[in-house]
C-alpha cells in the first residue's frame, strides 16, 4: 500500500524526483572532489637463512624451508604495541598492515602503509623498513642464535612512490547520493500529500449551488419516470468501483 502510494506520488510529481536526482548527483561529485584520497606504500621482504645453515658455495634460496614459522613470529613482533604505539601516536590516521604472503609457501612478509597524508605515509614506511631487520636481529639475539646462523631480511619489492586509493572517496560519494535519493523520495511523498490535502480542503469549502425551481421540477420529473434496469444490464459492482477509482486518480492528477 505504501509502495503504491509512493509510486503514484512519483508519477504526479516526477519533476521533483528529477530535481532531487540532479541535486544528489551534484552533492556526490562535490564530496568526491573534496575528499582526500588514501595514499599507499607497500613492500615485500624475504627471510634468508644464515650462512652457517647453508653449505659452502650453496644457494641460500634452496634452503628456505622451515622459515615460514620464523616469518610468522616476525609478523607478530612487528605488530606489537611497543613498535606500533609510537607510530600511531605520532602519525594518527595512518594504518600499518604487516602480514605474511599466503599466496606463496616462501617466507615473504608484506608491509603496507596507508593514510591521508602522503608525507606521513612515507615516514612510517621508512620506519617499518628499518624496524624489520632490527626486530628480527633482536629476537635472534635474545634466543642466543650465533651471528653466522642468524636469519636476515632481503627486500624484494619496495615502492618508490605512493599510489592513491580512491575507494574511500567513492564510498563517501555513493553514500551521499543514496542518502539524497532517499530524502528526495520522502520529501516528494510529503509534498504530494500536502498538495492533495489542500486540494480536498479547497473543494470541500466551495459553495454548493442550489438548483433553480425549474431544475428541481425537471429532476423530480426525470426521477419519477426512471425505469429500473434488469439485473442483467446493471453495471457490475467491480467495474463501478474501478471507474470511481480512475475518476479519483484523475482528480488527484489535476491538482
C-alpha positions in Angstrom: 0.0 0.0 0.0 2.7 2.5 1.0 4.8 1.5 -2.1 1.9 2.0 -4.5 1.2 5.4 -2.8 4.8 6.5 -3.4 4.6 5.4 -7.0 1.5 7.5 -7.5 3.2 10.4 -5.9 6.3 10.0 -8.2 4.0 9.8 -11.2 2.3 13.1 -10.3 5.4 15.0 -9.1 8.0 13.5 -11.4 9.7 16.9 -11.8 10.6 16.9 -8.1 12.2 13.5 -8.5 14.3 14.8 -11.4 15.4 17.8 -9.4 16.3 15.5 -6.5 18.4 13.2 -8.7 20.3 16.2 -10.1 20.9 17.6 -6.6 22.1 14.3 -5.2 24.5 13.7 -8.1 25.9 17.2 -7.7 26.4 16.6 -4.0 28.1 13.3 -4.7 30.5 14.9 -7.1 31.3 17.7 -4.6 32.1 15.1 -1.9 34.2 13.1 -4.2 36.3 16.1 -5.3 36.7 17.5 -1.8 37.6 14.2 -0.1 41.3 13.5 0.1 42.4 10.1 -1.4 44.2 7.5 0.6 48.0 7.2 -0.1 49.5 3.8 0.0 53.1 2.3 0.0 53.9 -1.3 0.0 57.0 -3.5 0.2 57.7 -7.3 0.3 60.7 -8.8 2.1 62.1 -12.3 2.1 63.7 -14.1 5.0 67.0 -15.6 4.1 68.8 -18.3 6.2 72.2 -17.6 7.8 75.4 -18.5 6.1 76.1 -21.2 8.7 73.0 -23.1 7.7 73.9 -23.1 4.0 76.6 -25.3 2.6 79.7 -23.5 1.4 79.0 -22.4 -2.2 75.3 -23.3 -1.9 72.3 -21.3 -3.0 70.5 -19.9 0.1 67.2 -19.7 -1.9 67.2 -23.5 -1.9 67.2 -23.6 1.9 64.1 -21.5 2.6 62.1 -24.4 4.1 61.2 -24.0 7.7 61.4 -20.2 7.6 57.6 -19.8 7.4 57.3 -20.1 11.2 60.1 -17.5 11.6 58.2 -15.1 9.4 55.0 -15.6 11.4 57.0 -14.8 14.6 58.4 -11.7 13.0 55.0 -10.5 11.8 53.7 -10.9 15.4 56.7 -9.0 16.8 56.3 -6.1 14.3 52.6 -5.7 15.3 53.4 -5.4 19.0 52.4 -2.3 20.9 55.9 -1.2 21.6 56.5 -0.8 17.9 53.1 0.3 16.7 52.2 2.5 19.6 54.7 5.3 19.0 53.8 5.3 15.3 50.1 5.6 15.9 50.6 8.4 18.4 52.9 10.4 16.2 51.1 9.8 12.9 47.4 9.4 13.8 45.2 8.1 11.0 48.0 6.2 9.3 47.4 2.4 9.2 50.1 -0.2 9.2 49.4 -3.7 7.9 52.0 -6.4 8.2 51.3 -9.9 7.1 52.9 -13.0 5.6 52.3 -13.5 1.9 49.9 -16.5 2.0 49.9 -16.8 -1.8 53.3 -18.4 -1.7 54.9 -21.0 0.6 58.1 -18.9 0.9 58.8 -16.8 4.0 57.8 -13.5 2.4 56.5 -10.6 4.5 54.3 -7.8 3.1 54.3 -4.3 4.7 51.5 -1.9 3.6 51.2 1.7 4.9 48.1 3.7 4.1 46.9 7.2 5.2 45.5 10.6 4.1 48.9 12.4 4.4 51.4 11.4 1.8 54.4 12.6 3.8 53.3 10.8 6.9 52.8 7.6 4.9 56.3 7.9 3.6 57.8 8.4 7.0 56.0 5.5 8.6 57.0 3.3 5.6 60.7 4.1 6.1 60.5 3.4 9.8 58.9 0.0 9.2 61.5 -0.9 6.6 64.2 -0.2 9.2 62.3 -1.9 12.1 62.0 -5.2 10.2 65.7 -6.2 10.3 66.3 -4.7 13.7 63.4 -6.6 15.2 64.5 -9.9 13.6 68.0 -9.4 14.9 66.8 -8.6 18.4 64.7 -11.7 18.5 67.6 -14.0 17.5 70.0 -12.2 19.9 67.6 -12.9 22.8 67.5 -16.6 21.7 71.3 -16.7 21.7 71.5 -17.6 18.0 75.1 -17.3 16.7 75.6 -14.5 14.3 76.6 -16.7 11.4 73.3 -18.7 11.8 71.0 -15.7 12.1 68.2 -15.1 9.6 68.4 -11.9 7.6 65.9 -9.8 5.6 66.2 -9.3 1.9 63.9 -6.6 0.3 62.2 -7.9 -2.8 59.9 -5.1 -3.9 59.8 -1.6 -2.4 57.5 1.1 -3.7 59.4 4.3 -4.6 56.3 6.5 -4.9 53.0 6.2 -3.2 49.9 5.3 -5.1 46.4 6.7 -4.5 43.4 4.6 -3.5 40.0 6.2 -4.3 38.0 3.5 -2.6 37.2 5.8 0.4 36.2 8.7 -1.9 33.9 6.5 -4.0 32.2 5.1 -0.9 31.6 8.6 0.5 30.2 9.9 -2.8 27.9 6.8 -3.2 26.7 7.2 0.4 25.8 10.9 -0.2 24.0 10.1 -3.5 22.0 7.2 -1.9 21.0 9.4 1.1 20.0 12.2 -1.3 17.7 9.9 -3.3 16.0 8.6 -0.1 15.4 12.1 1.2 14.1 13.2 -2.2 11.5 10.4 -2.3 10.4 11.1 1.2 10.0 14.8 0.6 8.3 14.2 -2.7 5.7 11.9 -1.0 5.2 14.5 1.8 4.8 17.4 -0.7 2.3 15.4 -2.8 0.3 14.5 0.3 0.1 18.2 1.4 -0.9 19.3 -2.1 -3.7 16.7 -2.2 -4.9 17.6 1.2 -5.1 21.3 0.4 -6.9 20.4 -2.8 -9.5 18.4 -1.0 -10.0 21.2 1.6 -10.5 23.8 -1.1 -13.1 21.6 -2.9 -14.8 20.9 0.4 -15.2 24.7 1.1 -16.5 25.6 -2.4 -20.2 26.9 -2.2 -22.9 24.5 -3.3 -25.2 26.0 -5.9 -28.9 25.3 -5.2 -30.8 24.2 -8.2 -33.5 26.6 -9.5 -37.2 25.8 -9.3 -37.3 24.7 -12.9 -34.3 22.5 -12.4 -35.9 20.9 -9.4 -39.1 20.2 -11.3 -37.2 18.6 -14.1 -35.1 16.5 -11.7 -38.3 15.3 -10.0 -40.0 14.5 -13.3 -37.0 12.6 -14.5 -36.8 10.7 -11.3 -40.4 9.7 -11.4 -40.0 8.3 -14.9 -36.8 6.5 -14.3 -37.0 2.8 -15.1 -35.1 0.2 -13.1 -32.9 -1.8 -15.4 -32.9 -5.5 -15.1 -30.1 -7.2 -13.2 -28.6 -8.5 -16.4 -28.0 -5.0 -17.7 -26.7 -3.4 -14.5 -23.1 -2.3 -14.2 -21.1 -4.9 -12.1 -20.0 -3.6 -8.8 -16.3 -4.3 -9.6 -16.5 -2.2 -12.7 -18.2 0.6 -10.8 -15.5 0.6 -8.1 -12.8 0.6 -10.8 -14.5 3.5 -12.6 -14.7 5.5 -9.3 -11.0 4.8 -8.5 -10.0 6.0 -12.0 -12.1 9.1 -11.6 -10.5 9.9 -8.2 -7.0 9.4 -9.7 -7.8 11.7 -12.5 -9.0 14.3 -10.0 -5.7 13.9 -8.0 -3.7 14.2 -11.1 -5.4 17.5 -12.0 -4.3 19.0 -8.6 
